[in-house]
Amino acid sequence: MAAMPVSEQDKTIFVIDDDAIIRLSCEQILKKSGYKVETFASGYEGIERLKQAHPPLLVVDIKMPELDGVEVIKIGRKIDPDVVI
């Protein structure tokens, strides 16, 4: 059985974290593993992008100012119930 082609969207991971070092570290590690990575410094930025694109995976910091990770997860699941967080 032939493998199904993987779209770029299927290989994209969103990293939502207010710490720039964490975002950069996650991005470098994930890119080395062949993933496309989009990073966001706030929950609001990540949610706005999630409305446009539906990556299979979100990496979310729980403790963030303004919109914390728990709220990002709740909103993210409403936007895309199939996303893995």
Residue, then its C-alpha position, 0 to 999 in steps of 0.5 A: m500500500a502506497a503512503m498517502p502524500v502529506s500536505e504542507q498543512d499536515k506538516t505544520i506545527f503552531v508554537i504559542d509561547d510568550d517566551a522568545i527563547i522557548r519559541l526559537s528552541c521549539e522551532q529549531i528542534l521541530k524544523k530539524s525533524g522536517y516540520k514547518v513551524e509557525t510561532f506566535a508570541s501571544g494566545y491572541e496571535g495564535i488563535e487568529r492564525l488558527k482561524q485561517a489554517h488548521p495545523p494538526l498540532l499546537v504547542v501551547d504555553i499554559k502561563m501567558p499574560e492576557l490570554d493564558g494557555v488554558e483559554v487558548i486550548k478551549i478556543g482552539r478546540k472550538i475552532d478545530p476539534d481535531v487539533v492535537i494540543 
